[in-house]
Amino acid sequence: MIVRSLLHDGRLRVEAHPRLLPLLTRWLPLLPEDTPAHPAGSVVRVLPSADAPPAAPAHRRTLHLGGVDAWVEDDSAFFDGGAEVWGSVTLADGVSELRVAEGAEASVSAMWALYSACTLSAALLLGRMGRALAHAAAVAPPDGDAWLLVGDSHAGKTTTCANLVAAGWRYLSDDHVVLWRDGDGRAAVEGWPRPFHLDLGYESGTVVRQRGETDPRERWPGAWRRTAPLAGMLFPRVEAPAPTALHPAEAGGALSGLLRQSPWLLADRACAPRVLDLLRDAALLPAHALRLGLDTYTDPARLACIVGAAAPGAVRTPAPPDA
C-alpha cells in the first residue's frame, strides 16, 4: 500500500493500492511525503475490487457530490458512484474504505467519482476531529496570517491566489483547505494544494476561458505555507469592466458564503454543532467582498496593494492614484 499523510499532525492519511495511484493522483494534495502518519489517526483506503457494488440504500440520500451519492446515518456512511466506485465509512472508528472496480483504472469517470468519494470521506472524517474541509483557497502576506478566498468555481480564487503570490505573498492552497483550532483555540487553516488551473491567457494578459495546469511548486518555489492562523476571509467575484475594489462584508453573509463551500457540514449530526461553531468563529473575523476587474489581472502589485489594506503584514506598494 502507498501511504500519504494528509495533515501536518498525521491524524488523517490515505492508503492506496499502487495500481490505483494514477486514478487517485488528481485528488491527492501536493503535500510532503515525509510527514509520519499518526498511529491513532483516521484513514481513507482505496482498494481494487472484483466484486459487484452493493445495492444502494432505498431511502433518500443525504447529499450528492459530483457523480457520487452519499447516505450518512449515525456512525456510518455509504457512497454510490455507480458501477465503478463505491465505499463506506465507519465514522466511530475513523476508517473509510473506497472500492474501484477491476478494469476501471484508466476510466475518466472513475477518476472523478473517486475524487468526489475521497472528498466526502475526508470531510466526514475531519468533522469527527472537529475540523472542517472547505472548498476555498488560502493565501498569507509574508509576515501575516492566512486569508481564505471563498467562492464558487470561476469566482476568481485561483487567479487571485496566483497574483498575490507573484506579488510576494505565500499560498496554502487554491482549492481545498482544512479549518481547525490551534493550541490557543484560534481558528487556523491548513492547505491542501493541488495544481493551479489558470486561464490559458493568463501569461499574456488575455482571457481565453480555457484552463491549463500550473504546478505551484515549480512556478513559485518556496512560496508554500502549510498552516497558519486565520486572519479573515475574502469573497472574490469577477466583474471585468469594473475597477478592482474591496468592500467590508457582514458576518452573516461571510458565514453563509463559507457554509456554501462546506456542503457536507450537516451530513453528520454528531459533529455538526462543533464544526458549525468553528465556522461561525471564522466568520466573525474580518471579511471583505473583493470585486475583481481586469485592471489587476496582469498587475499583481496593484492587487496586493488593494488587498493589503485589509491584511496586516502585507507587502505595501504605493497605491495608484485611482486605487
C-alpha positions as CSV (number, residue, x, y, z in Angstrom):
1,M,0.0,0.0,0.0
2,I,1.1,3.6,-0.7
3,V,0.6,5.8,2.4
4,R,0.4,9.6,2.4
5,S,-0.3,11.7,5.4
6,L,-2.8,14.5,4.7
7,L,-2.4,16.6,7.8
8,H,0.5,18.3,9.5
9,D,-0.1,16.2,12.7
10,G,-0.5,13.0,10.8
11,R,-4.1,12.4,12.0
12,L,-5.5,11.7,8.6
13,R,-3.9,9.6,5.9
14,V,-4.7,7.9,2.6
15,E,-3.7,4.3,1.8
16,A,-4.0,3.2,-1.8
17,H,-3.2,0.1,-3.8
18,P,-0.3,1.1,-6.1
19,R,-2.3,0.2,-9.2
20,L,-4.8,2.8,-8.3
21,L,-2.4,5.7,-7.7
22,P,-2.8,7.1,-11.2
23,L,-6.5,7.3,-10.7
24,L,-6.0,9.0,-7.3
25,T,-3.4,11.5,-8.4
26,R,-5.8,14.3,-9.3
27,W,-7.3,14.2,-5.8
28,L,-4.1,13.8,-3.8
29,P,-2.9,17.1,-2.4
30,L,0.7,18.1,-3.3
31,L,2.0,17.5,0.3
32,P,5.4,16.4,1.6
33,E,5.7,12.7,1.6
34,D,7.8,12.6,4.8
35,T,5.1,13.5,7.3
36,P,4.6,10.5,9.5
37,A,1.1,9.2,9.9
38,H,-0.3,9.1,13.5
39,P,-0.9,5.5,14.6
40,A,-4.3,6.5,16.0
41,G,-5.3,8.7,13.1
42,S,-8.1,8.2,10.6
43,V,-7.6,6.7,7.2
44,V,-9.1,6.7,3.7
45,R,-8.3,3.4,2.0
46,V,-8.6,3.0,-1.8
47,L,-8.7,-0.6,-2.9
48,P,-9.5,-2.5,-6.1
49,S,-12.4,-4.9,-6.1
50,A,-13.5,-7.7,-8.3
51,D,-17.0,-7.8,-6.7
52,A,-20.1,-6.1,-7.9
53,P,-21.0,-2.9,-6.0
54,P,-23.6,-3.5,-3.3
55,A,-27.1,-2.1,-3.7
56,A,-27.5,1.5,-2.6
57,P,-30.0,2.2,0.2
58,A,-33.5,2.6,-0.9
59,H,-34.3,5.7,1.2
60,R,-33.4,9.3,0.4
61,R,-29.7,10.2,0.1
62,T,-28.1,12.6,2.5
63,L,-26.1,14.6,-0.1
64,H,-24.7,14.4,-3.6
65,L,-21.2,15.5,-4.8
66,G,-20.0,15.2,-8.4
67,G,-21.2,11.7,-9.5
68,V,-21.4,10.3,-6.0
69,D,-24.5,9.8,-3.8
70,A,-24.0,9.6,-0.1
71,W,-26.1,8.2,2.8
72,V,-25.0,9.2,6.3
73,E,-26.6,7.6,9.3
74,D,-25.4,7.7,12.9
75,D,-21.8,6.4,12.8
76,S,-21.6,5.2,9.2
77,A,-21.8,6.4,5.6
78,F,-22.2,4.7,2.3
79,F,-21.1,6.1,-1.1
80,D,-22.5,5.1,-4.5
81,G,-20.5,6.3,-7.5
82,G,-22.1,3.9,-10.0
83,A,-20.6,0.7,-11.2
84,E,-17.0,1.9,-10.9
85,V,-16.6,3.4,-7.5
86,W,-18.4,2.8,-4.2
87,G,-17.5,2.6,-0.5
88,S,-18.3,3.1,3.1
89,V,-17.1,5.0,6.2
90,T,-17.2,3.8,9.8
91,L,-17.1,7.2,11.5
92,A,-16.7,5.9,15.0
93,D,-13.5,4.1,14.0
94,G,-12.3,6.8,11.6
95,V,-12.0,4.4,8.6
96,S,-13.2,4.9,5.1
97,E,-12.8,2.1,2.5
98,L,-13.4,3.0,-1.1
99,R,-13.5,0.4,-3.8
100,V,-12.7,0.7,-7.5
101,A,-14.0,-1.9,-9.9
102,E,-11.5,-4.0,-11.7
103,G,-10.7,-2.6,-15.2
104,A,-11.7,1.0,-14.2
105,E,-8.1,2.1,-13.5
106,A,-7.9,4.1,-16.7
107,S,-11.5,5.4,-16.6
108,V,-12.1,9.1,-16.6
109,S,-15.5,8.7,-15.0
110,A,-14.0,6.5,-12.3
111,M,-11.3,9.2,-11.6
112,W,-13.9,11.9,-11.0
113,A,-16.1,9.6,-8.9
114,L,-13.1,8.7,-6.8
115,Y,-12.3,12.4,-6.5
116,S,-15.8,13.0,-5.0
117,A,-15.7,9.9,-2.8
118,C,-12.4,10.9,-1.3
119,T,-13.5,14.4,-0.7
120,L,-16.6,13.2,1.1
121,S,-14.7,10.7,3.1
122,A,-12.1,13.3,4.2
123,A,-14.8,15.8,5.0
124,L,-16.7,13.4,7.3
125,L,-13.6,12.1,9.0
126,L,-12.3,15.6,9.6
127,G,-15.7,16.6,11.0
128,R,-15.2,13.9,13.7
129,M,-11.9,15.6,14.6
130,G,-13.7,19.0,15.0
131,R,-12.1,20.2,11.7
132,A,-13.8,21.4,8.6
133,L,-13.0,20.8,4.9
134,A,-13.9,23.8,2.7
135,H,-13.8,24.5,-1.0
136,A,-11.6,27.6,-0.7
137,A,-8.2,29.0,-1.4
138,A,-5.9,30.5,1.2
139,V,-3.0,33.0,1.0
140,A,-0.9,34.8,3.5
141,P,1.2,38.0,3.4
142,P,4.8,37.5,4.2
143,D,4.5,38.5,7.8
144,G,0.9,37.9,8.4
145,D,-1.8,35.3,9.0
146,A,-3.9,33.5,6.4
147,W,-6.9,34.8,4.4
148,L,-9.4,32.5,2.9
149,L,-10.6,33.2,-0.7
150,V,-14.1,31.8,-0.6
151,G,-16.4,31.5,-3.7
152,D,-17.9,29.2,-6.3
153,S,-15.9,27.9,-9.2
154,H,-14.8,30.7,-11.6
155,A,-15.2,33.3,-8.9
156,G,-11.5,34.2,-9.3
157,K,-9.9,32.3,-6.4
158,T,-7.1,30.8,-8.3
159,T,-6.2,33.9,-10.3
160,T,-6.2,36.0,-7.1
161,C,-4.1,33.4,-5.4
162,A,-1.6,33.4,-8.2
163,N,-1.4,37.2,-8.5
164,L,-0.9,37.6,-4.7
165,V,1.9,35.0,-4.7
166,A,3.5,36.8,-7.7
167,A,3.4,40.0,-5.5
168,G,5.3,38.3,-2.7
169,W,2.6,36.6,-0.7
170,R,2.5,32.9,0.2
171,Y,-0.1,30.3,-0.7
172,L,-1.6,27.5,1.3
173,S,-4.0,26.2,-1.4
174,D,-6.1,27.4,-4.3
175,D,-8.8,24.7,-4.0
176,H,-9.4,23.0,-0.6
177,V,-8.4,24.0,2.9
178,V,-8.9,22.4,6.3
179,L,-10.1,24.7,9.2
180,W,-9.2,23.7,12.7
181,R,-8.3,25.2,16.1
182,D,-4.7,25.7,17.1
183,G,-3.4,25.2,20.6
184,D,-4.7,28.6,21.7
185,G,-8.2,27.8,20.5
186,R,-7.9,30.2,17.5
187,A,-9.3,29.4,14.1
188,A,-6.5,28.2,11.9
189,V,-6.2,26.9,8.3
190,E,-4.2,24.2,6.6
191,G,-3.8,24.0,2.9
192,W,-4.3,21.0,0.6
193,P,-2.6,22.4,-2.5
194,R,-3.1,21.0,-6.0
195,P,-2.0,22.2,-9.5
196,F,-3.4,25.6,-10.2
197,H,-5.9,25.7,-13.1
198,L,-5.2,29.1,-14.6
199,D,-6.7,30.6,-17.8
200,L,-4.5,29.8,-20.7
201,G,-4.3,33.5,-21.5
202,Y,-3.0,34.4,-18.0
203,E,0.6,34.8,-19.0
204,S,-0.2,37.1,-21.9
205,G,-2.8,39.1,-20.0
206,T,-5.8,37.9,-22.0
207,V,-8.8,35.8,-21.1
208,V,-9.5,32.8,-23.4
209,R,-11.8,30.9,-21.0
210,Q,-9.8,27.7,-21.2
211,R,-7.7,26.5,-18.4
212,G,-4.3,24.7,-18.1
213,E,-2.4,23.3,-15.2
214,T,0.4,25.1,-13.4
215,D,2.4,23.3,-10.7
216,P,2.8,25.9,-7.9
217,R,5.9,24.1,-6.5
218,E,7.8,24.8,-9.8
219,R,6.3,28.2,-10.5
220,W,6.8,29.6,-7.0
221,P,9.4,27.5,-5.2
222,G,9.5,28.1,-1.5
223,A,6.2,30.1,-1.5
224,W,4.0,27.4,0.1
225,R,3.0,27.6,3.7
226,R,1.3,24.6,5.2
227,T,-0.6,26.1,8.2
228,A,-1.3,29.5,9.6
229,P,-3.7,31.2,12.0
230,L,-6.8,32.6,10.2
231,A,-6.9,36.4,9.8
232,G,-10.2,36.6,7.8
233,M,-12.0,36.0,4.6
234,L,-12.1,37.5,1.1
235,F,-15.0,36.8,-1.2
236,P,-13.8,37.3,-4.8
237,R,-16.2,38.0,-7.7
238,V,-15.1,38.7,-11.2
239,E,-16.6,41.9,-12.7
240,A,-14.2,42.5,-15.6
241,P,-15.3,46.0,-16.7
242,A,-15.2,47.5,-13.2
243,P,-12.1,48.5,-11.2
244,T,-10.9,46.1,-8.5
245,A,-12.1,47.1,-5.1
246,L,-12.5,45.9,-1.6
247,H,-15.7,46.3,0.5
248,P,-16.5,45.1,4.1
249,A,-18.8,42.1,4.3
250,E,-21.1,41.4,7.2
251,A,-20.5,38.4,9.5
252,G,-23.8,36.8,8.5
253,G,-23.0,37.0,4.8
254,A,-19.5,35.6,5.5
255,L,-20.9,32.6,7.3
256,S,-23.4,32.0,4.6
257,G,-20.7,32.1,1.9
258,L,-18.5,29.7,3.9
259,L,-21.3,27.3,4.5
260,R,-22.0,27.2,0.8
261,Q,-18.5,25.9,0.3
262,S,-18.9,23.2,3.0
263,P,-22.0,21.3,1.7
264,W,-21.2,18.3,3.9
265,L,-21.4,20.2,7.1
266,L,-24.8,18.9,8.3
267,A,-24.4,15.4,7.0
268,D,-23.0,14.1,10.2
269,R,-25.2,15.3,13.1
270,A,-22.9,14.1,15.7
271,C,-20.2,16.7,14.9
272,A,-22.2,19.4,13.1
273,P,-22.6,21.7,16.1
274,R,-18.9,21.7,16.9
275,V,-17.9,22.3,13.3
276,L,-20.5,25.0,12.9
277,D,-19.1,26.7,15.9
278,L,-15.7,26.7,14.2
279,L,-17.1,28.2,11.0
280,R,-19.0,30.8,13.0
281,D,-15.8,31.9,14.7
282,A,-14.1,32.1,11.3
283,A,-17.0,34.3,10.0
284,L,-16.6,36.7,12.9
285,L,-13.1,37.6,11.7
286,P,-12.7,40.5,9.3
287,A,-14.4,39.7,5.9
288,H,-14.4,41.6,2.6
289,A,-16.0,41.3,-0.8
290,L,-13.3,41.5,-3.4
291,R,-14.5,42.8,-6.8
292,L,-12.0,41.7,-9.4
293,G,-11.6,43.9,-12.5
294,L,-9.3,43.4,-15.5
295,D,-7.2,46.2,-14.1
296,T,-5.5,43.8,-11.7
297,Y,-5.5,40.7,-14.0
298,T,-1.9,41.5,-15.1
299,D,-1.0,43.8,-12.2
300,P,-0.2,41.7,-9.1
301,A,1.3,44.7,-7.3
302,R,-1.9,46.7,-7.6
303,L,-4.0,43.7,-6.4
304,A,-1.6,43.3,-3.4
305,C,-1.9,46.9,-2.6
306,I,-5.7,46.8,-2.6
307,V,-6.0,43.6,-0.6
308,G,-3.1,44.6,1.6
309,A,-5.2,47.4,3.0
310,A,-7.1,44.7,5.0
311,A,-4.2,42.4,5.7
312,P,-1.7,43.2,8.4
313,G,1.8,42.0,7.4
314,A,1.2,42.5,3.7
315,V,3.8,44.0,1.4
316,R,2.8,47.6,0.9
317,T,3.2,49.0,-2.6
318,P,2.3,52.7,-3.2
319,A,-1.3,52.7,-4.5
320,P,-2.0,54.2,-7.9
321,P,-3.9,57.5,-7.6
322,D,-7.2,55.9,-8.7
323,A,-7.0,52.8,-6.5
